[in-house]
Amino acid sequence: MTEGRSVLRESALVCVLLAGGVYLIVGRLFVKGWTLVEGDTWMLYYPAKAYCFSLLKQGEFPLWTPNLFFGFPLFAEAQAGVLYPLSVVFLFLPTWVALNVSIAIRLVLAGLFMFLYVRTLDRNGWAAALSAVTFACGGYLIAQLRHENVENALIWLPLILLAVRRWVTTGNRRALALAGTGIGVSFLAGYFFISLLVLLTASAYAILFICFARKDGTMRDGRPLHWAGGLAAIGLMGIGLAGIQILPNYELAQHSIRAGGLAYDVSTQVSVSPFHLICFFFPKFFGYPPDGSVWGLWRSNPIDLVAYLGILPLLLAVGAILIRRDWHTRFFAVVAGTALLLALGQFSPLWRLLHVLPVFSMMRTPARFLSLVAFSGAVLAGLGLDAVMRPSGAAQPRLRRYGRLVVRGAGLIVIASLASEWVVAAARPAIITTGRWFIDRFVYGQSVHRGSLEHYYTLLDQSYAQLAQVARITHPYIYIPVLYVIGSALFIWWVTRQSRGQAAAGLVSLLIAGSDLVLFGRLYNSLIPQNFYEQKQYYVEVMEKDTGLFRYCFAPLNDSMRNYDALLFHQQDIQGYSPLQMERHEELIETLRPQAASLASASAIPLLNLLNIKYIITGDSLTQDWAVVRFNEGMRVYENRAVLPRAFVVPTARFVPTRDRALAAVADTSFNPHETVIIEGERPEHLDPQGERMAKAAPTDSSGQTHTPRADIIRYGNHEVVIEVISGGGYLVLTDTYYPGWRAEVDGIERSILLADYHFRAVNLDPGRHRVRFWYDPLSFKVGAGLSLLSLGAILGLMLAPRRTPP
């Protein structure tokens, strides 16, 4: 059998193996017809995908949505992954079915790509299959199922490395194009943090591989310019292919809460605590979400702390480092070690160094670096299995030392587990003292931990009680991992003492690692019937009866798990949920928050009326300008009778030079937004010294007949708003987000859009009747699309070019 057919046959078998593993872990999705719930799937991915792909099915590209944040460039945010190739299933299937299918596809692809890559390193199908199972079914990808963009961005890394390896060793230009495509697709997934890590890892790998290939003579061409040009081509093709997504995202980032970087203590949210490293051997030590037993520093976000490889893969990864002497092993060991140090975040000096760098200064959640720990660990597990199955003569002494180390280490873990209950009880004073030091040093006083010192000390006492409960050999969180430690140690001892039966060794390794990972992951993610997402809340039923144009909010203005309901049910919420929330939007919400915390009358809160908030869902009792329209289990839906329309004519402008003064002006309770518009910028010279332009008392038409100033919205779409206006001059105010890419014309003549009332749009009007049109035409999207088309052309050119004849 030829090598190509052998790889094809093995790949097919691995796909069957992976499909079986995926079914055992997430098969409930398909058996019950349920789907994921909780976290970002509930708050963001499901609603965003349902919304975006419903528009695509209607022939409209979802660049902008008016349903969130007073209007928001939803495509630029990238979270919906609209142009990610595997998202095509959302065009043809119901959202909940597509979500489930996409989970299975990406896990199988993750394992397949890993198998193909590792097999090229050692030509050992069993070792490559172990790497595939460890990566696809490992704790990191299973815990991150609800963060689909994280996984979609990561799974292409082994394919990129495979393509780089093939390009360097054969000079194959199609492999060059494949590497660039993989990078581009990773960025199109919509989670740039992970894609940047993929790009950096692939770049470092390519440079080192070229250096070692030149040294051992396995490369096709030794010219430095040739390889420099190839590396540049990979990066340019990859970034260019995703330019249609990257440029709009960059533009949004400059207007977001992350512009200029995050504060250090904010950036370190969800750092991996040193105590959490015990979870590499005891993955449920700090609790298991389905059991409701999560405890520790980041109990509200345990999923980002998971990087469980399985006991046997972890031991084999250590074995690869101790036994092998090739540069691949050292490379992935360094990547895993560096990534782990960075994942420690606030507990490691490396994060402070990284935080000052451009781009990285905008990122938080250091635990995301566990993605590279999981990836590198899976590669090393396969290399380690190959090292113990087929050791070279020179490696025999290292192999024996490794075998002894595993047996002794397993013995120590067993003894420590047997004694843990007594040790924890006897060491209570030292544990509490250490815990209080940890709180004083790393928790209390941090901006993201706002509780009192006494509050955290109380949590410490609770954590000790949970520690005492878990740290017992009779607890399933302990004795099950201990059994796998013993079984894995016996397997390694057996393999290192026999030279035949590689198939048996490979099958046993897959059985041990696979069963371990299935036991960990099969219940990890919460599921719910798919119709849960489609169930309308009582307030939606109220607002659907109102055919007007309005917004709604909750009081108090807290983040809600229903922040994206507005997308599902085509309503317009003043809030939302986005890592790139616009800075001005957040400042307006924070200004409104104390005013809306105790509502008495809408007329006393001009900002609330300006924002076109017609309905408020609250447990408060409101009077005067409010009318209760629905009562539901303690929550009321109120209608604001003093609300201003979305578009209106204002006779007077007040110009202010700075954004701070603009915000203060709209926050002033004496501000009358229907009489004066706050324009941010310098006062034009043709206006009077007070910066005001007074409209006529009443506009007149050509016959001299007077009319009341008015603005009627005759078309309101996602990307276009058309308004018929009668005015005596002044300004048309549209309380939709002011953002680059929006353009305006009055009676067919383009006009500049003014930044009005801190965050909205206005145009200057002459007296009379006018038709005003706003439309969204973002330059960043068009330039990005051009770059993507150029890159796609280059990739296709390389793919379709005739193969060069080897010399």
VENMO-V166396 format. One record per residue. N is the residue number from 1. RES is the residue in three letters. SS is DSSP state (H for helix, E for strand, L for the rest). BURIAL is # if it has 16 or more other ideal C-beta (glycine too) atoms within 10 Angstrom, else .. Layout:
BEGIN
n: [N;N]
res: [RES;RES]
ss: [SS;SS]
burial: [BURIAL;BURIAL]
END
This chain:
BEGIN
n: [1;2;3;4;5;6;7;8;9;10;11;12;13;14;15;16;17;18;19;20;21;22;23;24;25;26;27;28;29;30;31;32;33;34;35;36;37;38;39;40;41;42;43;44;45;46;47;48;49;50;51;52;53;54;55;56;57;58;59;60;61;62;63;64;65;66;67;68;69;70;71;72;73;74;75;76;77;78;79;80;81;82;83;84;85;86;87;88;89;90;91;92;93;94;95;96;97;98;99;100;101;102;103;104;105;106;107;108;109;110;111;112;113;114;115;116;117;118;119;120;121;122;123;124;125;126;127;128;129;130;131;132;133;134;135;136;137;138;139;140;141;142;143;144;145;146;147;148;149;150;151;152;153;154;155;156;157;158;159;160;161;162;163;164;165;166;167;168;169;170;171;172;173;174;175;176;177;178;179;180;181;182;183;184;185;186;187;188;189;190;191;192;193;194;195;196;197;198;199;200;201;202;203;204;205;206;207;208;209;210;211;212;213;214;215;216;217;218;219;220;221;222;223;224;225;226;227;228;229;230;231;232;233;234;235;236;237;238;239;240;241;242;243;244;245;246;247;248;249;250;251;252;253;254;255;256;257;258;259;260;261;262;263;264;265;266;267;268;269;270;271;272;273;274;275;276;277;278;279;280;281;282;283;284;285;286;287;288;289;290;291;292;293;294;295;296;297;298;299;300;301;302;303;304;305;306;307;308;309;310;311;312;313;314;315;316;317;318;319;320;321;322;323;324;325;326;327;328;329;330;331;332;333;334;335;336;337;338;339;340;341;342;343;344;345;346;347;348;349;350;351;352;353;354;355;356;357;358;359;360;361;362;363;364;365;366;367;368;369;370;371;372;373;374;375;376;377;378;379;380;381;382;383;384;385;386;387;388;389;390;391;392;393;394;395;396;397;398;399;400;401;402;403;404;405;406;407;408;409;410;411;412;413;414;415;416;417;418;419;420;421;422;423;424;425;426;427;428;429;430;431;432;433;434;435;436;437;438;439;440;441;442;443;444;445;446;447;448;449;450;451;452;453;454;455;456;457;458;459;460;461;462;463;464;465;466;467;468;469;470;471;472;473;474;475;476;477;478;479;480;481;482;483;484;485;486;487;488;489;490;491;492;493;494;495;496;497;498;499;500;501;502;503;504;505;506;507;508;509;510;511;512;513;514;515;516;517;518;519;520;521;522;523;524;525;526;527;528;529;530;531;532;533;534;535;536;537;538;539;540;541;542;543;544;545;546;547;548;549;550;551;552;553;554;555;556;557;558;559;560;561;562;563;564;565;566;567;568;569;570;571;572;573;574;575;576;577;578;579;580;581;582;583;584;585;586;587;588;589;590;591;592;593;594;595;596;597;598;599;600;601;602;603;604;605;606;607;608;609;610;611;612;613;614;615;616;617;618;619;620;621;622;623;624;625;626;627;628;629;630;631;632;633;634;635;636;637;638;639;640;641;642;643;644;645;646;647;648;649;650;651;652;653;654;655;656;657;658;659;660;661;662;663;664;665;666;667;668;669;670;671;672;673;674;675;676;677;678;679;680;681;682;683;684;685;686;687;688;689;690;691;692;693;694;695;696;697;698;699;700;701;702;703;704;705;706;707;708;709;710;711;712;713;714;715;716;717;718;719;720;721;722;723;724;725;726;727;728;729;730;731;732;733;734;735;736;737;738;739;740;741;742;743;744;745;746;747;748;749;750;751;752;753;754;755;756;757;758;759;760;761;762;763;764;765;766;767;768;769;770;771;772;773;774;775;776;777;778;779;780;781;782;783;784;785;786;787;788;789;790;791;792;793;794;795;796;797;798;799;800;801;802;803;804;805;806;807]
res: [MET;THR;GLU;GLY;ARG;SER;VAL;LEU;ARG;GLU;SER;ALA;LEU;VAL;CYS;VAL;LEU;LEU;ALA;GLY;GLY;VAL;TYR;LEU;ILE;VAL;GLY;ARG;LEU;PHE;VAL;LYS;GLY;TRP;THR;LEU;VAL;GLU;GLY;ASP;THR;TRP;MET;LEU;TYR;TYR;PRO;ALA;LYS;ALA;TYR;CYS;PHE;SER;LEU;LEU;LYS;GLN;GLY;GLU;PHE;PRO;LEU;TRP;THR;PRO;ASN;LEU;PHE;PHE;GLY;PHE;PRO;LEU;PHE;ALA;GLU;ALA;GLN;ALA;GLY;VAL;LEU;TYR;PRO;LEU;SER;VAL;VAL;PHE;LEU;PHE;LEU;PRO;THR;TRP;VAL;ALA;LEU;ASN;VAL;SER;ILE;ALA;ILE;ARG;LEU;VAL;LEU;ALA;GLY;LEU;PHE;MET;PHE;LEU;TYR;VAL;ARG;THR;LEU;ASP;ARG;ASN;GLY;TRP;ALA;ALA;ALA;LEU;SER;ALA;VAL;THR;PHE;ALA;CYS;GLY;GLY;TYR;LEU;ILE;ALA;GLN;LEU;ARG;HIS;GLU;ASN;VAL;GLU;ASN;ALA;LEU;ILE;TRP;LEU;PRO;LEU;ILE;LEU;LEU;ALA;VAL;ARG;ARG;TRP;VAL;THR;THR;GLY;ASN;ARG;ARG;ALA;LEU;ALA;LEU;ALA;GLY;THR;GLY;ILE;GLY;VAL;SER;PHE;LEU;ALA;GLY;TYR;PHE;PHE;ILE;SER;LEU;LEU;VAL;LEU;LEU;THR;ALA;SER;ALA;TYR;ALA;ILE;LEU;PHE;ILE;CYS;PHE;ALA;ARG;LYS;ASP;GLY;THR;MET;ARG;ASP;GLY;ARG;PRO;LEU;HIS;TRP;ALA;GLY;GLY;LEU;ALA;ALA;ILE;GLY;LEU;MET;GLY;ILE;GLY;LEU;ALA;GLY;ILE;GLN;ILE;LEU;PRO;ASN;TYR;GLU;LEU;ALA;GLN;HIS;SER;ILE;ARG;ALA;GLY;GLY;LEU;ALA;TYR;ASP;VAL;SER;THR;GLN;VAL;SER;VAL;SER;PRO;PHE;HIS;LEU;ILE;CYS;PHE;PHE;PHE;PRO;LYS;PHE;PHE;GLY;TYR;PRO;PRO;ASP;GLY;SER;VAL;TRP;GLY;LEU;TRP;ARG;SER;ASN;PRO;ILE;ASP;LEU;VAL;ALA;TYR;LEU;GLY;ILE;LEU;PRO;LEU;LEU;LEU;ALA;VAL;GLY;ALA;ILE;LEU;ILE;ARG;ARG;ASP;TRP;HIS;THR;ARG;PHE;PHE;ALA;VAL;VAL;ALA;GLY;THR;ALA;LEU;LEU;LEU;ALA;LEU;GLY;GLN;PHE;SER;PRO;LEU;TRP;ARG;LEU;LEU;HIS;VAL;LEU;PRO;VAL;PHE;SER;MET;MET;ARG;THR;PRO;ALA;ARG;PHE;LEU;SER;LEU;VAL;ALA;PHE;SER;GLY;ALA;VAL;LEU;ALA;GLY;LEU;GLY;LEU;ASP;ALA;VAL;MET;ARG;PRO;SER;GLY;ALA;ALA;GLN;PRO;ARG;LEU;ARG;ARG;TYR;GLY;ARG;LEU;VAL;VAL;ARG;GLY;ALA;GLY;LEU;ILE;VAL;ILE;ALA;SER;LEU;ALA;SER;GLU;TRP;VAL;VAL;ALA;ALA;ALA;ARG;PRO;ALA;ILE;ILE;THR;THR;GLY;ARG;TRP;PHE;ILE;ASP;ARG;PHE;VAL;TYR;GLY;GLN;SER;VAL;HIS;ARG;GLY;SER;LEU;GLU;HIS;TYR;TYR;THR;LEU;LEU;ASP;GLN;SER;TYR;ALA;GLN;LEU;ALA;GLN;VAL;ALA;ARG;ILE;THR;HIS;PRO;TYR;ILE;TYR;ILE;PRO;VAL;LEU;TYR;VAL;ILE;GLY;SER;ALA;LEU;PHE;ILE;TRP;TRP;VAL;THR;ARG;GLN;SER;ARG;GLY;GLN;ALA;ALA;ALA;GLY;LEU;VAL;SER;LEU;LEU;ILE;ALA;GLY;SER;ASP;LEU;VAL;LEU;PHE;GLY;ARG;LEU;TYR;ASN;SER;LEU;ILE;PRO;GLN;ASN;PHE;TYR;GLU;GLN;LYS;GLN;TYR;TYR;VAL;GLU;VAL;MET;GLU;LYS;ASP;THR;GLY;LEU;PHE;ARG;TYR;CYS;PHE;ALA;PRO;LEU;ASN;ASP;SER;MET;ARG;ASN;TYR;ASP;ALA;LEU;LEU;PHE;HIS;GLN;GLN;ASP;ILE;GLN;GLY;TYR;SER;PRO;LEU;GLN;MET;GLU;ARG;HIS;GLU;GLU;LEU;ILE;GLU;THR;LEU;ARG;PRO;GLN;ALA;ALA;SER;LEU;ALA;SER;ALA;SER;ALA;ILE;PRO;LEU;LEU;ASN;LEU;LEU;ASN;ILE;LYS;TYR;ILE;ILE;THR;GLY;ASP;SER;LEU;THR;GLN;ASP;TRP;ALA;VAL;VAL;ARG;PHE;ASN;GLU;GLY;MET;ARG;VAL;TYR;GLU;ASN;ARG;ALA;VAL;LEU;PRO;ARG;ALA;PHE;VAL;VAL;PRO;THR;ALA;ARG;PHE;VAL;PRO;THR;ARG;ASP;ARG;ALA;LEU;ALA;ALA;VAL;ALA;ASP;THR;SER;PHE;ASN;PRO;HIS;GLU;THR;VAL;ILE;ILE;GLU;GLY;GLU;ARG;PRO;GLU;HIS;LEU;ASP;PRO;GLN;GLY;GLU;ARG;MET;ALA;LYS;ALA;ALA;PRO;THR;ASP;SER;SER;GLY;GLN;THR;HIS;THR;PRO;ARG;ALA;ASP;ILE;ILE;ARG;TYR;GLY;ASN;HIS;GLU;VAL;VAL;ILE;GLU;VAL;ILE;SER;GLY;GLY;GLY;TYR;LEU;VAL;LEU;THR;ASP;THR;TYR;TYR;PRO;GLY;TRP;ARG;ALA;GLU;VAL;ASP;GLY;ILE;GLU;ARG;SER;ILE;LEU;LEU;ALA;ASP;TYR;HIS;PHE;ARG;ALA;VAL;ASN;LEU;ASP;PRO;GLY;ARG;HIS;ARG;VAL;ARG;PHE;TRP;TYR;ASP;PRO;LEU;SER;PHE;LYS;VAL;GLY;ALA;GLY;LEU;SER;LEU;LEU;SER;LEU;GLY;ALA;ILE;LEU;GLY;LEU;MET;LEU;ALA;PRO;ARG;ARG;THR;PRO;PRO]
ss: [L;L;H;H;H;H;H;H;H;H;H;H;H;H;H;H;H;H;H;H;H;H;H;H;H;H;L;H;H;H;H;L;L;E;E;E;L;L;H;H;H;H;H;H;H;H;H;H;H;H;H;H;H;H;H;H;H;L;L;L;L;L;L;L;E;L;L;L;L;L;L;E;L;H;H;H;H;L;L;L;L;L;L;L;H;H;H;H;H;H;H;H;L;L;H;H;H;H;H;H;H;H;H;H;H;H;H;H;H;H;H;H;H;H;H;H;H;H;H;H;H;H;L;L;H;H;H;H;H;H;H;H;H;H;H;H;L;L;H;H;H;H;H;H;H;H;L;H;H;H;H;H;H;H;L;L;H;H;H;H;H;H;H;H;H;H;H;H;H;H;L;L;H;H;H;H;H;H;H;H;H;H;H;H;H;H;H;H;L;L;L;H;H;H;H;H;H;H;H;H;H;H;H;H;H;H;H;H;H;H;H;H;H;H;H;H;L;L;L;L;L;L;L;H;H;H;H;H;H;H;H;H;H;H;H;H;H;H;H;H;H;L;H;H;H;H;H;H;H;H;H;H;H;H;L;E;L;L;L;L;L;L;L;H;H;H;H;L;L;L;L;L;L;H;H;H;H;H;H;H;L;L;L;L;L;L;L;L;H;H;H;L;L;L;L;L;L;L;L;L;L;L;H;H;H;L;L;L;L;L;H;H;H;H;H;H;H;H;H;H;H;H;H;L;L;L;H;H;H;H;H;H;H;H;H;H;H;H;H;H;H;H;H;L;H;H;H;L;H;H;H;H;H;H;H;L;L;L;L;H;H;H;L;L;L;H;H;H;H;H;H;H;H;H;H;H;H;H;H;H;H;H;H;H;H;H;H;H;H;L;L;L;H;H;H;H;H;H;H;H;H;H;H;H;H;H;H;H;H;H;H;H;H;H;H;H;H;H;H;H;H;H;H;H;H;H;L;H;H;H;H;H;H;H;H;H;H;H;H;H;H;H;H;L;L;L;L;L;L;L;L;L;H;H;H;H;H;H;H;H;H;H;H;H;H;H;H;H;H;H;L;L;L;L;L;H;H;H;H;H;H;H;H;H;H;H;H;H;H;H;H;H;H;H;H;L;L;L;L;L;L;H;H;H;H;H;H;H;H;H;H;H;H;H;H;H;H;H;H;H;H;L;L;L;L;L;E;E;E;H;H;H;L;L;L;L;L;H;H;H;H;H;H;H;L;L;L;L;L;L;E;E;E;E;E;L;L;L;L;L;L;L;L;L;H;H;H;H;H;L;L;L;E;L;L;L;L;L;L;L;L;E;H;H;H;H;H;H;H;H;H;H;H;H;H;H;H;L;L;L;L;H;H;H;L;H;H;H;H;H;L;L;E;E;E;E;E;E;L;L;L;L;L;L;L;E;E;E;E;E;E;E;L;L;E;E;E;E;E;E;L;L;L;L;L;L;E;E;E;E;L;E;E;E;E;E;L;L;H;H;H;H;H;H;H;H;H;L;L;L;L;L;L;L;L;E;E;E;E;E;L;L;L;L;L;L;L;L;L;L;L;L;L;L;L;L;L;L;E;E;L;L;L;L;L;E;E;L;L;E;E;E;E;E;E;E;L;L;L;E;E;E;E;E;E;E;E;E;E;E;E;E;E;E;E;E;E;L;L;L;L;E;E;E;E;E;L;L;E;E;E;L;L;E;E;E;L;L;L;E;E;E;E;E;E;E;E;E;E;E;E;E;E;E;E;E;L;L;H;H;H;H;H;H;H;H;H;H;H;H;H;H;H;H;H;H;H;H;H;H;L;L;L;L;L;L;L]
burial: [.;.;.;.;.;.;#;.;.;#;#;.;.;#;#;.;#;#;.;.;#;#;.;#;#;#;.;#;#;.;.;.;.;#;#;#;#;.;#;#;#;#;#;#;#;#;#;#;#;#;#;#;#;#;#;.;.;.;.;.;.;#;#;#;#;#;#;#;#;#;#;#;#;#;#;#;#;#;#;#;#;#;#;#;.;#;#;.;#;#;.;.;.;.;#;#;#;#;#;#;#;#;#;#;#;#;#;#;#;#;#;#;#;#;#;#;#;#;#;.;#;#;.;#;#;#;#;#;#;#;#;#;#;#;#;#;#;#;#;#;#;#;#;#;#;#;#;#;#;#;#;#;#;#;#;#;#;#;#;#;#;#;#;#;#;#;#;#;.;#;#;#;#;#;#;#;#;#;#;#;#;#;#;#;#;#;#;#;#;#;#;#;#;#;#;#;#;#;#;.;#;#;#;.;#;#;.;.;#;#;.;#;#;.;.;.;.;.;#;.;.;.;.;.;.;.;#;.;.;#;#;.;#;#;#;#;#;#;#;#;#;#;#;#;#;#;#;#;#;.;#;#;#;.;#;#;#;#;.;.;#;#;.;#;.;.;#;#;#;#;#;#;#;.;#;#;.;.;#;#;#;#;#;#;#;#;#;#;#;.;.;.;.;#;#;#;#;#;.;.;.;#;#;#;#;#;#;#;#;#;#;#;#;#;#;#;#;#;#;#;#;#;#;#;.;.;.;#;#;.;#;#;#;.;#;#;.;.;#;#;#;#;#;#;#;#;#;#;.;#;#;.;.;#;#;.;.;.;.;#;#;#;#;#;#;#;#;#;#;#;#;#;#;#;#;#;#;#;#;#;#;#;#;#;#;#;#;#;#;.;#;.;.;.;#;.;.;#;#;.;.;#;#;.;.;#;.;.;.;#;.;.;#;#;.;.;#;.;.;#;#;.;.;#;.;.;.;.;.;.;#;.;.;.;#;.;.;#;#;.;.;#;#;#;.;.;.;.;.;.;.;.;.;.;.;#;#;.;#;#;.;.;#;#;.;#;#;.;.;#;#;#;.;.;#;.;#;#;.;#;#;#;.;#;#;.;#;#;#;.;#;#;.;.;#;#;.;.;.;.;.;#;.;.;#;#;.;#;#;#;.;#;#;#;#;#;#;#;#;#;#;#;.;#;#;.;#;.;.;#;.;.;#;.;.;.;.;.;#;#;.;#;#;.;.;.;.;.;.;#;#;#;#;#;#;.;#;.;.;.;.;#;#;#;#;#;#;#;#;.;#;#;#;#;#;#;#;#;#;#;#;#;#;#;#;.;#;#;#;.;#;#;.;.;#;#;.;.;#;.;.;#;.;.;#;#;#;#;#;#;#;#;#;#;#;#;#;#;.;#;.;#;.;.;#;#;.;.;.;#;.;.;.;.;.;#;#;#;#;#;.;#;#;#;#;#;#;#;#;#;#;#;#;#;#;#;.;.;.;.;.;#;#;.;#;#;#;.;.;.;#;.;#;.;.;#;#;#;#;#;.;.;#;.;.;.;.;.;.;.;.;.;#;.;#;.;.;.;#;.;.;.;.;.;.;.;.;.;#;.;#;.;#;.;.;#;.;#;#;.;#;.;#;.;#;#;#;#;#;#;#;#;#;#;#;#;#;#;#;.;#;#;.;#;.;#;.;.;.;.;#;.;#;#;#;#;#;#;#;#;#;#;#;#;#;.;#;#;.;#;.;#;#;#;.;#;.;#;.;#;#;.;.;#;#;.;#;#;.;.;#;#;.;#;#;.;.;#;.;.;.;.;.;.;.;.;.]
END
